[in-house]
Amino acid sequence: MSASPANQPGMVPATDPAARDWHRWGAFGFAALVYLFLYSPIVVMAIFSFNDNSVQNLPLKGFTTIWYQNLAEDTEMLDAVMFSFKVSVLAVLVSSIVGTGFAMLFTRVKMRGSSILEAMVALPFVMPGMVLGISLLLTMRVIGIQPGFLAIVIGHVVFITPIILFVVGQRLRTLDPTLEQASKDLGAGSIRTFLNVTFPSIRTALLAAALLGFTISFDEIIVTFFLAGSDPTLPVYIWTLLRQGFSPSVNAILTIIALVSIAVITFAASTVFRNRDKGQG
């Protein structure tokens, strides 16, 4: 009778504490390298935003907050921030309504080809930004919409809607449809059933998707570049500023945006996972 693999010479038992420690530390080291690769550029940018030198090179000259103080005096950059904020808020509001409507349609209405139609709605999100931007620009010209605020909002709605559709749709697929049917059997109409039964169950997923969409909209530049008019969004403004010459204030504003984006996405993700574990929306 041959010996079992665990008892063969040279084989380390699967329950060996030393082997488990090596596996644990190996996984930890690999994860640390991945996070270092992903976030080291942000850390470097944040460090240089406090560098008391307009030239971005090593060694660092000293510590200063002057670049952050200069942001309060840069009216053009502040105008770009407010313009981006207005675009993102309006785009997210419209996308939340449209995306939730599509999610209800694809999950609650039985029809042929629904998976194909859902994929077509999601296509703009995975389409190359340059292709999407040029196609939207041509479409705007055909229908008579000039580059500017409205054109940018429409363009952002096109690629934020798939995010809302995917997140809310996944949540709807986990709900028990008999709850909605019971509400209708008791005399409630479709709108009242949605407001009192469906919406409370999906509001957390909708909030998370909206926050993610806001972050993507606020940082988007490729599509916006083709649709922007005389008033640029913040990413377009920074790109124009970099063409004229680098300013350390760019490090400061980008550091703030990066930190806010990380905080928003972390909050959205933690909210979804926390409520999913509780079985809520």
C-alpha positions as a Markdown table, in Angstrom:
| # | Residue | x | y | z |
|---|---|---|---|---|
| 1 | Met | 0.0 | 0.0 | 0.0 |
| 2 | Ser | 1.5 | 3.3 | -1.0 |
| 3 | Ala | 1.8 | 6.1 | 1.5 |
| 4 | Ser | -0.6 | 9.0 | 1.3 |
| 5 | Pro | 0.8 | 12.3 | -0.3 |
| 6 | Ala | 0.8 | 14.0 | 3.1 |
| 7 | Asn | 3.1 | 11.2 | 4.5 |
| 8 | Gln | 5.5 | 11.0 | 1.6 |
| 9 | Pro | 9.1 | 12.2 | 2.2 |
| 10 | Gly | 9.7 | 15.8 | 1.3 |
| 11 | Met | 6.0 | 16.7 | 1.3 |
| 12 | Val | 4.8 | 19.5 | 3.7 |
| 13 | Pro | 1.5 | 18.6 | 5.4 |
| 14 | Ala | -1.3 | 21.0 | 4.4 |
| 15 | Thr | -1.9 | 21.7 | 8.1 |
| 16 | Asp | 1.6 | 22.6 | 8.8 |
| 17 | Pro | 1.5 | 26.0 | 10.7 |
| 18 | Ala | 4.8 | 27.1 | 9.0 |
| 19 | Ala | 3.3 | 26.5 | 5.6 |
| 20 | Arg | 0.2 | 28.4 | 6.4 |
| 21 | Asp | 2.3 | 31.4 | 7.6 |
| 22 | Trp | 4.3 | 31.4 | 4.4 |
| 23 | His | 1.1 | 31.3 | 2.3 |
| 24 | Arg | -0.4 | 34.1 | 4.4 |
| 25 | Trp | 2.7 | 36.3 | 4.2 |
| 26 | Gly | 3.1 | 35.6 | 0.5 |
| 27 | Ala | -0.5 | 36.7 | -0.2 |
| 28 | Phe | 0.0 | 39.8 | 2.0 |
| 29 | Gly | 3.2 | 40.7 | 0.2 |
| 30 | Phe | 1.6 | 40.3 | -3.2 |
| 31 | Ala | -1.4 | 42.5 | -2.2 |
| 32 | Ala | 1.0 | 45.1 | -0.8 |
| 33 | Leu | 2.9 | 45.3 | -4.1 |
| 34 | Val | -0.4 | 45.6 | -6.1 |
| 35 | Tyr | -1.6 | 48.5 | -3.8 |
| 36 | Leu | 1.9 | 50.1 | -4.0 |
| 37 | Phe | 1.8 | 50.0 | -7.8 |
| 38 | Leu | -1.8 | 51.5 | -7.9 |
| 39 | Tyr | -1.4 | 54.3 | -5.3 |
| 40 | Ser | 2.3 | 55.3 | -5.4 |
| 41 | Pro | 1.7 | 57.9 | -8.2 |
| 42 | Ile | -1.0 | 59.5 | -6.0 |
| 43 | Val | 1.4 | 59.5 | -3.0 |
| 44 | Val | 4.2 | 61.1 | -5.1 |
| 45 | Met | 1.8 | 63.7 | -6.4 |
| 46 | Ala | 0.7 | 64.5 | -2.8 |
| 47 | Ile | 4.3 | 64.8 | -1.6 |
| 48 | Phe | 5.2 | 67.2 | -4.4 |
| 49 | Ser | 2.1 | 69.3 | -3.7 |
| 50 | Phe | 3.9 | 70.3 | -0.4 |
| 51 | Asn | 7.3 | 70.9 | -2.0 |
| 52 | Asp | 8.6 | 74.4 | -1.7 |
| 53 | Asn | 9.9 | 74.4 | -5.2 |
| 54 | Ser | 8.1 | 75.2 | -8.5 |
| 55 | Val | 10.4 | 72.7 | -10.3 |
| 56 | Gln | 9.2 | 69.1 | -9.8 |
| 57 | Asn | 12.3 | 67.1 | -9.1 |
| 58 | Leu | 14.3 | 65.6 | -6.3 |
| 59 | Pro | 15.6 | 66.4 | -3.7 |
| 60 | Leu | 12.6 | 68.2 | -2.1 |
| 61 | Lys | 13.4 | 71.8 | -1.2 |
| 62 | Gly | 11.2 | 72.1 | 1.8 |
| 63 | Phe | 7.6 | 72.0 | 3.2 |
| 64 | Thr | 5.0 | 74.5 | 2.2 |
| 65 | Thr | 1.2 | 74.9 | 1.8 |
| 66 | Ile | 1.5 | 77.9 | -0.6 |
| 67 | Trp | 0.2 | 75.8 | -3.5 |
| 68 | Tyr | -3.0 | 75.0 | -1.6 |
| 69 | Gln | -3.3 | 78.7 | -0.6 |
| 70 | Asn | -3.0 | 79.7 | -4.2 |
| 71 | Leu | -6.0 | 77.6 | -5.1 |
| 72 | Ala | -8.3 | 80.0 | -3.2 |
| 73 | Glu | -7.0 | 82.9 | -5.4 |
| 74 | Asp | -7.3 | 81.1 | -8.7 |
| 75 | Thr | -10.8 | 82.2 | -9.8 |
| 76 | Glu | -10.5 | 80.4 | -13.2 |
| 77 | Met | -9.8 | 77.1 | -11.5 |
| 78 | Leu | -12.6 | 77.6 | -9.0 |
| 79 | Asp | -15.0 | 78.4 | -11.8 |
| 80 | Ala | -13.9 | 75.2 | -13.5 |
| 81 | Val | -14.5 | 73.2 | -10.3 |
| 82 | Met | -18.0 | 74.7 | -9.9 |
| 83 | Phe | -18.8 | 74.0 | -13.6 |
| 84 | Ser | -17.7 | 70.4 | -13.2 |
| 85 | Phe | -19.8 | 70.0 | -10.1 |
| 86 | Lys | -22.9 | 71.3 | -11.8 |
| 87 | Val | -22.4 | 69.0 | -14.8 |
| 88 | Ser | -21.8 | 66.0 | -12.6 |
| 89 | Val | -24.7 | 66.6 | -10.3 |
| 90 | Leu | -27.2 | 67.1 | -13.2 |
| 91 | Ala | -25.8 | 64.2 | -15.2 |
| 92 | Val | -26.0 | 61.8 | -12.2 |
| 93 | Leu | -29.6 | 62.9 | -11.5 |
| 94 | Val | -30.7 | 62.2 | -15.0 |
| 95 | Ser | -28.8 | 59.0 | -15.2 |
| 96 | Ser | -30.2 | 57.7 | -12.0 |
| 97 | Ile | -33.8 | 58.2 | -13.3 |
| 98 | Val | -33.0 | 56.7 | -16.7 |
| 99 | Gly | -30.8 | 53.9 | -15.4 |
| 100 | Thr | -33.3 | 52.8 | -12.8 |
| 101 | Gly | -36.0 | 52.8 | -15.4 |
| 102 | Phe | -34.0 | 50.6 | -17.7 |
| 103 | Ala | -33.1 | 48.3 | -14.7 |
| 104 | Met | -36.8 | 47.9 | -13.9 |
| 105 | Leu | -37.6 | 47.3 | -17.5 |
| 106 | Phe | -35.0 | 44.6 | -18.0 |
| 107 | Thr | -35.7 | 42.8 | -14.7 |
| 108 | Arg | -39.4 | 43.1 | -14.4 |
| 109 | Val | -40.7 | 42.9 | -18.0 |
| 110 | Lys | -40.4 | 39.6 | -19.8 |
| 111 | Met | -39.5 | 40.2 | -23.5 |
| 112 | Arg | -37.4 | 38.7 | -26.2 |
| 113 | Gly | -33.9 | 40.0 | -26.7 |
| 114 | Ser | -33.8 | 41.8 | -23.3 |
| 115 | Ser | -30.1 | 40.7 | -22.7 |
| 116 | Ile | -29.1 | 42.1 | -26.1 |
| 117 | Leu | -30.9 | 45.4 | -25.4 |
| 118 | Glu | -29.3 | 45.6 | -22.0 |
| 119 | Ala | -25.8 | 45.1 | -23.6 |
| 120 | Met | -26.6 | 47.8 | -26.1 |
| 121 | Val | -27.3 | 50.3 | -23.2 |
| 122 | Ala | -24.1 | 49.3 | -21.5 |
| 123 | Leu | -22.0 | 49.6 | -24.7 |
| 124 | Pro | -21.1 | 53.3 | -24.3 |
| 125 | Phe | -19.4 | 52.6 | -21.0 |
| 126 | Val | -16.9 | 50.2 | -22.6 |
| 127 | Met | -16.6 | 52.1 | -25.9 |
| 128 | Pro | -13.3 | 54.0 | -26.4 |
| 129 | Gly | -13.6 | 57.5 | -25.2 |
| 130 | Met | -12.4 | 59.1 | -28.4 |
| 131 | Val | -14.9 | 57.1 | -30.4 |
| 132 | Leu | -17.7 | 58.0 | -28.1 |
| 133 | Gly | -16.7 | 61.7 | -27.9 |
| 134 | Ile | -16.5 | 62.2 | -31.7 |
| 135 | Ser | -19.7 | 60.3 | -32.3 |
| 136 | Leu | -21.5 | 62.5 | -29.7 |
| 137 | Leu | -20.0 | 65.7 | -31.2 |
| 138 | Leu | -21.3 | 64.8 | -34.7 |
| 139 | Thr | -24.7 | 63.9 | -33.2 |
| 140 | Met | -24.9 | 67.2 | -31.3 |
| 141 | Arg | -24.2 | 69.1 | -34.5 |
| 142 | Val | -26.8 | 67.2 | -36.4 |
| 143 | Ile | -29.6 | 67.9 | -33.9 |
| 144 | Gly | -28.4 | 71.5 | -33.4 |
| 145 | Ile | -26.9 | 71.4 | -29.8 |
| 146 | Gln | -23.9 | 73.6 | -29.5 |
| 147 | Pro | -20.8 | 72.5 | -27.5 |
| 148 | Gly | -21.2 | 73.5 | -23.9 |
| 149 | Phe | -23.0 | 72.7 | -20.7 |
| 150 | Leu | -26.0 | 70.8 | -22.2 |
| 151 | Ala | -23.8 | 68.8 | -24.6 |
| 152 | Ile | -21.5 | 67.8 | -21.8 |
| 153 | Val | -24.4 | 66.7 | -19.5 |
| 154 | Ile | -25.9 | 64.6 | -22.3 |
| 155 | Gly | -22.5 | 63.0 | -23.0 |
| 156 | His | -22.0 | 62.2 | -19.4 |
| 157 | Val | -25.5 | 60.7 | -19.1 |
| 158 | Val | -24.6 | 58.3 | -21.9 |
| 159 | Phe | -21.8 | 56.6 | -20.0 |
| 160 | Ile | -23.1 | 57.0 | -16.4 |
| 161 | Thr | -26.5 | 55.4 | -17.2 |
| 162 | Pro | -24.9 | 51.9 | -17.7 |
| 163 | Ile | -23.4 | 52.2 | -14.3 |
| 164 | Ile | -26.7 | 52.8 | -12.7 |
| 165 | Leu | -28.3 | 50.1 | -14.8 |
| 166 | Phe | -25.8 | 47.5 | -13.8 |
| 167 | Val | -25.7 | 48.2 | -10.0 |
| 168 | Val | -29.4 | 48.7 | -9.6 |
| 169 | Gly | -30.2 | 45.8 | -11.9 |
| 170 | Gln | -28.1 | 43.4 | -9.9 |
| 171 | Arg | -29.9 | 44.5 | -6.8 |
| 172 | Leu | -33.3 | 44.1 | -8.4 |
| 173 | Arg | -32.5 | 40.5 | -9.4 |
| 174 | Thr | -31.9 | 39.6 | -5.8 |
| 175 | Leu | -35.3 | 40.9 | -4.6 |
| 176 | Asp | -38.3 | 38.7 | -4.2 |
| 177 | Pro | -40.8 | 39.8 | -6.9 |
| 178 | Thr | -43.7 | 38.3 | -4.9 |
| 179 | Leu | -43.4 | 41.4 | -2.6 |
| 180 | Glu | -44.2 | 43.7 | -5.5 |
| 181 | Gln | -47.0 | 41.4 | -6.7 |
| 182 | Ala | -48.5 | 41.3 | -3.2 |
| 183 | Ser | -48.5 | 45.0 | -3.1 |
| 184 | Lys | -50.4 | 45.2 | -6.4 |
| 185 | Asp | -52.9 | 42.5 | -5.2 |
| 186 | Leu | -53.7 | 44.7 | -2.2 |
| 187 | Gly | -54.7 | 47.5 | -4.5 |
| 188 | Ala | -51.5 | 49.6 | -4.9 |
| 189 | Gly | -50.7 | 50.8 | -8.3 |
| 190 | Ser | -47.3 | 50.5 | -10.1 |
| 191 | Ile | -46.0 | 53.9 | -8.9 |
| 192 | Arg | -47.1 | 53.3 | -5.3 |
| 193 | Thr | -45.6 | 49.8 | -5.3 |
| 194 | Phe | -42.3 | 51.2 | -6.6 |
| 195 | Leu | -42.2 | 54.0 | -4.0 |
| 196 | Asn | -43.2 | 51.9 | -1.0 |
| 197 | Val | -41.8 | 48.5 | -1.8 |
| 198 | Thr | -39.2 | 48.5 | -4.5 |
| 199 | Phe | -37.4 | 51.8 | -3.9 |
| 200 | Pro | -36.6 | 51.2 | -0.2 |
| 201 | Ser | -34.9 | 48.0 | -1.2 |
| 202 | Ile | -32.7 | 49.5 | -4.0 |
| 203 | Arg | -32.0 | 53.0 | -2.6 |
| 204 | Thr | -28.6 | 52.0 | -1.1 |
| 205 | Ala | -27.5 | 50.4 | -4.4 |
| 206 | Leu | -28.8 | 53.5 | -6.3 |
| 207 | Leu | -26.9 | 55.8 | -3.9 |
| 208 | Ala | -23.6 | 53.8 | -4.4 |
| 209 | Ala | -24.0 | 53.8 | -8.2 |
| 210 | Ala | -24.8 | 57.5 | -8.2 |
| 211 | Leu | -21.7 | 58.3 | -6.1 |
| 212 | Leu | -19.5 | 56.2 | -8.4 |
| 213 | Gly | -21.1 | 57.9 | -11.4 |
| 214 | Phe | -20.4 | 61.3 | -9.9 |
| 215 | Thr | -16.7 | 60.5 | -9.4 |
| 216 | Ile | -16.3 | 59.2 | -13.0 |
| 217 | Ser | -18.2 | 62.2 | -14.4 |
| 218 | Phe | -16.2 | 64.7 | -12.4 |
| 219 | Asp | -12.9 | 63.3 | -13.5 |
| 220 | Glu | -13.8 | 62.5 | -17.2 |
| 221 | Ile | -11.9 | 64.4 | -19.9 |
| 222 | Ile | -11.9 | 62.5 | -23.2 |
| 223 | Val | -15.6 | 62.8 | -24.0 |
| 224 | Thr | -15.8 | 66.2 | -22.3 |
| 225 | Phe | -12.9 | 67.5 | -24.5 |
| 226 | Phe | -15.0 | 67.1 | -27.6 |
| 227 | Leu | -18.2 | 68.5 | -26.1 |
| 228 | Ala | -16.8 | 71.5 | -24.1 |
| 229 | Gly | -17.5 | 75.0 | -25.1 |
| 230 | Ser | -16.1 | 78.2 | -23.8 |
| 231 | Asp | -16.5 | 77.1 | -20.2 |
| 232 | Pro | -14.2 | 74.1 | -19.5 |
| 233 | Thr | -14.7 | 71.5 | -16.8 |
| 234 | Leu | -11.8 | 71.1 | -14.3 |
| 235 | Pro | -10.1 | 68.2 | -16.2 |
| 236 | Val | -10.2 | 70.1 | -19.4 |
| 237 | Tyr | -8.9 | 73.3 | -17.7 |
| 238 | Ile | -6.0 | 71.4 | -16.1 |
| 239 | Trp | -5.1 | 69.8 | -19.4 |
| 240 | Thr | -5.1 | 73.3 | -21.0 |
| 241 | Leu | -3.0 | 74.6 | -18.1 |
| 242 | Leu | -0.4 | 71.8 | -18.5 |
| 243 | Arg | 0.0 | 72.7 | -22.2 |
| 244 | Gln | 1.0 | 76.3 | -21.2 |
| 245 | Gly | 3.4 | 75.2 | -18.4 |
| 246 | Phe | 3.2 | 73.2 | -15.3 |
| 247 | Ser | 2.2 | 74.8 | -12.0 |
| 248 | Pro | 2.6 | 73.0 | -8.6 |
| 249 | Ser | -1.0 | 74.1 | -7.9 |
| 250 | Val | -2.1 | 71.4 | -10.2 |
| 251 | Asn | -0.6 | 68.9 | -7.8 |
| 252 | Ala | -2.6 | 70.4 | -5.0 |
| 253 | Ile | -6.0 | 70.4 | -6.7 |
| 254 | Leu | -5.4 | 66.8 | -8.1 |
| 255 | Thr | -4.4 | 65.6 | -4.6 |
| 256 | Ile | -7.7 | 67.0 | -3.2 |
| 257 | Ile | -9.7 | 65.4 | -6.0 |
| 258 | Ala | -7.9 | 62.0 | -5.6 |
| 259 | Leu | -8.6 | 62.0 | -1.8 |
| 260 | Val | -12.3 | 63.0 | -2.3 |
| 261 | Ser | -12.7 | 60.3 | -5.0 |
| 262 | Ile | -11.2 | 57.6 | -2.9 |
| 263 | Ala | -13.4 | 58.6 | 0.1 |
| 264 | Val | -16.5 | 58.7 | -2.1 |
| 265 | Ile | -15.8 | 55.3 | -3.7 |
| 266 | Thr | -14.9 | 53.7 | -0.3 |
| 267 | Phe | -18.1 | 55.0 | 1.3 |
| 268 | Ala | -20.2 | 53.7 | -1.6 |
| 269 | Ala | -18.5 | 50.3 | -1.6 |
| 270 | Ser | -18.7 | 49.9 | 2.2 |
| 271 | Thr | -22.4 | 51.0 | 2.2 |
| 272 | Val | -23.3 | 48.4 | -0.5 |
| 273 | Phe | -21.4 | 45.5 | 1.2 |
| 274 | Arg | -22.7 | 46.4 | 4.7 |
| 275 | Asn | -26.3 | 46.5 | 3.5 |
| 276 | Arg | -25.9 | 43.4 | 1.4 |
| 277 | Asp | -24.8 | 41.5 | 4.5 |
| 278 | Lys | -27.8 | 42.8 | 6.3 |
| 279 | Gly | -30.1 | 41.9 | 3.4 |
| 280 | Gln | -31.2 | 45.5 | 2.8 |
| 281 | Gly | -31.1 | 47.7 | -0.3 |
